Amino acid sequence: MAIRVAINGFGRIGRLVFRNMAARASDFEVVAINDLTYTKTLAMLLKYDSTHCRFKGTVGYDESSIIVDGKRIPILKERDPAKLPWKDMRVDVALESTGIFTGKADAAKGKAGYDTHLAAGARKVVLSAPAKDEPDLTCVLGVNDDKLTADMKCVSNASCTTNCLAPMAKVLNDNFGIVKGLMTTIHSYTNDQRLLDLPHDNLYRARAAAVNIVPTTTGAAKAVGLAIPALKGKLTGTALRVPTPDGSVTDLTAILSKKVTKKEINDAFKKAAETPREQGGLKGVLEYNEDPIVSSDIVGNPHSCIFVPDQTLLLTKDG
């Protein structure tokens, strides 16, 4: 039986999750989408995507629905998640992808949260962003998804950078031990930035995204400690936003517990990428790619981390 999913927030993440679920229609059924944008606009942005190209199925719309491959999906326009009809719609999982409700509800302040979807009748909630508090689990596929249990109600999928960094850190730590590390992500711009210089709470992000390299912050490295407790407090990092719409790089510099060679490091990643997850590997999550690829080559690649071995560098005390 297909899992009944409701999507709250039909932005880039919401639409891409929808595309993936539409390709697995026997496993997932999207029963509703909640977004304040005009229904026509939602349909057009699903049908045409400047980065991921045209939707492979058919997309239409009417006043209150989008129609995908002949199936009508209600479009709701509700600001308060508590008022969403998830109970009546028998929603199994609510995907919270607005980027707004990243903390739990605060009744004293009258503030909704990602867990408000439970009060609205959803059985489970998946948060597409890092949580500001403590959900039942911050889950990184291939790293700690074995901790996911049926009784968990609210799960965060962490961030895109954490999903790239954590498998890399796992391979290094499992094989050689990480003493400490520093990450830099060279990250595509996001819709939180500005096309031209405009006011923003973060003055770096106030500058034009398409013509600048923009230094900014990231919590991705620290968040790895949520997925790999042994690395809690051992990693930190920074971010540079660059003028590409998709396809980012994560550079991890680490001090290891033992002396290693470049070949040993690359061999460890190759083995992890080729070993099935049920056997302790990261096949399907980590890709080992020996080609001289660039950022546009990875757009649409489903792997969380794409490791390029000729970029491995080693610095020892004796040179």
C-alpha positions as CSV (number, residue, x, y, z in Angstrom):
1,M,0.0,0.0,0.0
2,A,1.3,3.4,-1.0
3,I,2.4,5.9,1.8
4,R,0.0,8.8,1.9
5,V,2.1,12.0,1.9
6,A,1.2,15.7,2.3
7,I,3.6,18.4,1.3
8,N,3.8,21.7,3.2
9,G,5.8,24.1,1.1
10,F,6.1,23.5,-2.6
11,G,9.5,25.2,-3.2
12,R,12.6,23.7,-4.8
13,I,12.8,20.9,-2.2
14,G,9.1,20.2,-2.1
15,R,8.9,20.0,-5.9
16,L,12.0,17.7,-6.2
17,V,10.6,15.4,-3.6
18,F,7.3,15.3,-5.5
19,R,9.2,14.4,-8.7
20,N,10.9,11.5,-7.0
21,M,7.7,10.3,-5.5
22,A,5.8,10.6,-8.8
23,A,8.4,8.3,-10.3
24,R,7.6,5.7,-7.6
25,A,3.8,6.0,-7.7
26,S,3.3,2.5,-6.3
27,D,5.2,3.5,-3.2
28,F,3.9,7.0,-2.6
29,E,0.7,8.9,-3.0
30,V,0.7,12.7,-2.6
31,V,-2.7,13.5,-1.2
32,A,-2.3,17.3,-0.8
33,I,0.0,20.2,-1.2
34,N,-0.1,23.3,1.0
35,D,1.4,26.4,-0.4
36,L,0.2,30.0,-0.5
37,T,1.4,30.6,-4.1
38,Y,-1.1,30.7,-7.0
39,T,-2.0,27.2,-8.2
40,K,-1.1,28.1,-11.8
41,T,2.4,29.1,-10.6
42,L,2.9,25.9,-8.7
43,A,1.9,23.8,-11.7
44,M,4.2,25.7,-14.0
45,L,7.2,25.5,-11.7
46,L,6.6,21.8,-11.4
47,K,6.3,21.3,-15.1
48,Y,9.3,23.4,-16.1
49,D,12.6,23.6,-14.0
50,S,15.6,25.7,-15.2
51,T,18.0,23.3,-13.4
52,H,16.3,19.9,-13.5
53,C,14.5,20.3,-16.9
54,R,10.9,19.5,-17.8
55,F,8.8,17.1,-15.7
56,K,8.5,13.8,-17.5
57,G,4.8,13.4,-17.0
58,T,1.8,15.6,-17.7
59,V,1.0,18.6,-15.5
60,G,-2.2,20.7,-15.5
61,Y,-4.3,22.7,-13.0
62,D,-7.6,24.1,-12.1
63,E,-8.7,26.6,-9.4
64,S,-8.0,24.3,-6.5
65,S,-5.8,21.5,-7.8
66,I,-2.8,20.5,-9.9
67,I,-3.4,17.5,-12.1
68,V,-0.3,15.3,-12.6
69,D,-0.5,12.3,-14.9
70,G,-4.3,12.5,-14.7
71,K,-4.4,12.5,-10.9
72,R,-5.9,15.5,-9.2
73,I,-4.0,16.8,-6.1
74,P,-5.7,19.4,-3.9
75,I,-3.8,22.6,-3.3
76,L,-4.4,24.2,0.1
77,K,-3.7,27.8,1.1
78,E,-3.4,27.6,4.9
79,R,-0.9,29.6,6.8
80,D,-1.4,27.8,10.1
81,P,-0.3,24.1,10.0
82,A,-2.7,23.4,12.9
83,K,-5.7,24.0,10.6
84,L,-4.5,21.6,7.9
85,P,-7.0,18.7,7.3
86,W,-4.4,15.9,7.7
87,K,-6.7,13.8,9.8
88,D,-9.5,13.8,7.3
89,M,-7.0,13.1,4.5
90,R,-5.5,10.2,6.4
91,V,-2.0,11.5,6.0
92,D,0.7,9.1,6.9
93,V,3.7,11.5,6.5
94,A,3.7,15.3,6.3
95,L,6.8,16.7,4.6
96,E,7.6,20.0,6.2
97,S,9.6,21.8,3.5
98,T,8.6,25.5,3.9
99,G,11.9,26.3,5.7
100,I,9.8,28.2,8.2
101,F,8.7,25.6,10.8
102,T,12.2,24.3,11.8
103,G,11.4,24.2,15.5
104,K,8.8,22.6,17.7
105,A,5.5,24.4,18.5
106,D,5.6,26.9,21.3
107,A,2.1,27.1,22.8
108,A,3.0,30.0,25.2
109,K,3.9,32.1,22.2
110,G,1.2,30.8,19.9
111,K,3.9,29.7,17.5
112,A,3.4,26.6,15.2
113,G,6.2,24.2,14.6
114,Y,7.0,21.1,12.6
115,D,5.3,18.9,15.2
116,T,2.1,20.9,14.6
117,H,1.4,18.6,11.7
118,L,0.9,15.8,14.3
119,A,-1.8,17.9,16.0
120,A,-3.4,18.3,12.6
121,G,-3.6,14.6,12.2
122,A,-0.5,13.4,10.4
123,R,1.0,10.2,11.7
124,K,4.7,11.2,11.1
125,V,6.6,14.4,10.1
126,V,9.7,14.6,7.9
127,L,11.5,17.9,8.2
128,S,13.5,18.8,5.0
129,A,15.9,21.1,6.9
130,P,18.0,20.9,10.1
131,A,15.9,21.2,13.2
132,K,16.5,24.1,15.6
133,D,15.8,21.8,18.5
134,E,15.9,18.0,19.1
135,P,13.6,16.0,16.8
136,D,13.3,12.2,17.4
137,L,16.3,11.8,15.0
138,T,18.4,13.8,12.7
139,C,18.7,11.2,10.0
140,V,21.5,11.0,7.4
141,L,21.0,8.2,4.9
142,G,23.8,5.6,5.1
143,V,25.3,7.1,8.2
144,N,22.7,6.7,11.0
145,D,19.4,5.7,9.4
146,D,19.8,2.4,11.2
147,K,18.7,4.3,14.3
148,L,15.3,5.1,12.7
149,T,12.5,3.2,14.6
150,A,8.8,2.9,13.9
151,D,7.8,4.8,17.1
152,M,9.6,8.0,16.0
153,K,7.2,10.8,15.0
154,C,9.4,13.7,13.9
155,V,12.6,13.2,11.9
156,S,14.9,15.8,10.3
157,N,16.8,14.9,7.1
158,A,19.5,17.4,8.1
159,S,20.9,19.6,5.3
160,C,22.3,19.0,1.8
161,T,25.8,19.7,3.0
162,T,25.5,17.5,6.0
163,N,24.3,14.7,3.8
164,C,27.5,15.1,1.7
165,L,29.9,15.6,4.5
166,A,28.7,12.9,6.9
167,P,29.4,9.9,4.6
168,M,32.9,11.3,3.9
169,A,33.6,11.8,7.6
170,K,32.2,8.3,8.4
171,V,34.6,6.6,6.0
172,L,37.6,8.6,7.3
173,N,36.7,8.1,11.0
174,D,35.8,4.4,10.6
175,N,39.1,3.6,8.9
176,F,41.6,6.0,10.3
177,G,40.0,8.0,13.1
178,I,39.4,11.8,12.9
179,V,41.1,13.9,15.6
180,K,39.5,17.1,14.3
181,G,38.5,18.6,11.0
182,L,37.6,21.8,9.1
183,M,35.1,21.8,6.2
184,T,34.6,24.3,3.5
185,T,31.6,24.0,1.2
186,I,31.7,25.8,-2.1
187,H,27.9,26.0,-2.4
188,S,25.5,27.0,-5.2
189,Y,23.5,30.0,-4.3
190,T,20.0,29.5,-2.8
191,N,16.7,31.3,-2.9
192,D,17.6,32.9,0.5
193,Q,20.0,35.1,-1.4
194,R,19.4,38.1,-3.6
195,L,19.6,38.4,-7.4
196,L,20.8,42.0,-7.0
197,D,22.0,43.8,-3.9
198,L,19.0,44.1,-1.6
199,P,18.6,44.2,2.2
200,H,19.0,41.0,4.1
201,D,19.5,40.2,7.8
202,N,22.9,38.6,6.8
203,L,24.8,41.4,5.1
204,Y,26.9,38.9,3.1
205,R,23.7,37.4,1.7
206,A,22.5,40.9,0.8
207,R,24.9,41.0,-2.1
208,A,24.1,39.8,-5.6
209,A,24.3,36.0,-5.7
210,A,24.9,35.7,-9.5
211,V,28.0,37.9,-9.6
212,N,29.8,37.3,-6.3
213,I,31.5,34.7,-4.2
214,V,29.6,35.2,-1.0
215,P,31.2,34.1,2.4
216,T,28.6,32.8,4.8
217,T,28.0,30.5,7.7
218,T,27.0,26.8,7.8
219,G,26.1,24.5,10.6
220,A,26.7,21.4,8.5
221,A,30.0,20.3,10.1
222,K,28.7,20.6,13.6
223,A,25.5,18.7,12.6
224,V,27.6,15.7,11.6
225,G,28.0,15.1,15.4
226,L,24.2,14.5,15.5
227,A,24.6,11.6,13.0
228,I,28.0,10.4,14.2
229,P,28.3,11.0,18.0
230,A,32.0,10.1,18.1
231,L,32.6,13.3,16.0
232,K,30.6,15.7,18.2
233,G,32.7,18.8,18.7
234,K,35.5,17.7,16.4
235,L,34.3,19.3,13.2
236,T,33.6,22.9,12.2
237,G,33.3,24.7,8.9
238,T,32.5,27.6,6.7
239,A,30.7,28.2,3.4
240,L,31.2,30.1,0.2
241,R,28.2,30.7,-2.0
242,V,29.1,30.8,-5.7
243,P,27.2,31.7,-8.9
244,T,25.9,28.2,-9.9
245,P,22.3,27.1,-9.6
246,D,23.1,23.6,-8.5
247,G,26.0,21.3,-7.8
248,S,28.2,22.1,-4.8
249,V,31.6,21.0,-3.4
250,T,32.5,19.9,0.1
251,D,36.2,20.1,1.0
252,L,37.1,18.4,4.3
253,T,40.6,18.8,5.8
254,A,41.2,16.5,8.7
255,I,43.9,15.5,11.2
256,L,43.8,11.7,11.4
257,S,44.7,9.4,14.2
258,K,47.1,7.3,12.2
259,K,49.6,7.8,9.4
260,V,48.1,7.0,6.0
261,T,48.8,7.2,2.3
262,K,46.7,8.7,-0.5
263,K,46.1,5.2,-1.9
264,E,44.8,3.9,1.5
265,I,42.4,6.8,1.8
266,N,41.1,6.4,-1.8
267,D,40.9,2.6,-1.4
268,A,38.7,3.1,1.7
269,F,36.3,5.3,-0.2
270,K,36.2,3.0,-3.2
271,K,35.4,0.0,-0.9
272,A,32.7,1.9,0.9
273,A,31.1,3.0,-2.4
274,E,31.1,-0.5,-3.7
275,T,29.9,-2.3,-0.6
276,P,26.1,-2.6,0.0
277,R,24.8,-0.8,3.0
278,E,23.5,-4.0,4.5
279,Q,27.1,-5.2,4.6
280,G,28.3,-2.0,6.3
281,G,29.1,0.0,3.1
282,L,27.7,3.1,1.5
283,K,26.7,1.8,-2.0
284,G,23.9,4.1,-3.4
285,V,24.8,6.9,-1.0
286,L,28.5,7.4,-1.8
287,E,29.8,7.4,-5.4
288,Y,33.4,6.9,-6.3
289,N,34.0,8.8,-9.6
290,E,37.4,8.8,-11.3
291,D,36.3,11.1,-14.1
292,P,37.4,14.8,-14.1
293,I,33.9,16.0,-13.4
294,V,32.6,19.6,-12.7
295,S,29.6,20.9,-10.8
296,S,27.1,20.6,-13.7
297,D,28.0,16.9,-14.1
298,I,26.4,16.0,-10.8
299,V,23.0,17.8,-11.2
300,G,20.4,15.1,-10.8
301,N,22.8,12.6,-9.3
302,P,21.0,10.8,-6.5
303,H,24.1,10.1,-4.4
304,S,24.6,12.2,-1.3
305,C,28.4,12.3,-1.7
306,I,30.4,12.0,-4.9
307,F,34.0,11.3,-4.1
308,V,36.7,12.3,-6.7
309,P,39.9,10.5,-5.8
310,D,42.4,12.6,-7.7
311,Q,41.4,15.5,-5.5
312,T,42.8,13.7,-2.4
313,L,45.8,15.6,-0.9
314,L,48.0,14.5,1.9
315,L,50.4,16.6,4.1
316,T,52.7,14.8,6.5
317,K,55.1,16.3,9.1
318,D,58.1,15.2,7.1
319,G,56.7,16.5,3.8
